[in-house]
Amino acid sequence: MSKKISKNTQKAIREFAGVAYERELSAAFRALQGEFSRWASGEIDAFQLNEKVHEFHQGISRELFGRYVGMDAAFGVASALHRGILSRAEVGEPIYASVEGIILSLSSLKAKYGGPEA
């Protein structure tokens, strides 16, 4: 972020990054919970479930940690806004304005290169 933002805005950005992280992690856990249900019903065995847990840990769990903990909170919030995890109305205009440049960059990259969402 190139412009100076207040400590209150920085704190709010960190809080919204936490909200977005929890939402995405919860969605990933619901998918993993489905694998536990498949195991409990005998559809998959313990080794297959173990592989799913390993894939979860090595994949989406690490990706989300990197996005929300390993990077600047403003990037996490911008990414969540860009992908619809958070809404502009929810975060309010001061927060949105603080990360708008990052959102525009993400949109530009997506339009130019395609690929997975940031």
Helices and strands as residue ranges (DSSP letters): H 7-40, H 46-56, I 57-61, H 62-68, H 73-83, H 88-91, H 93-113
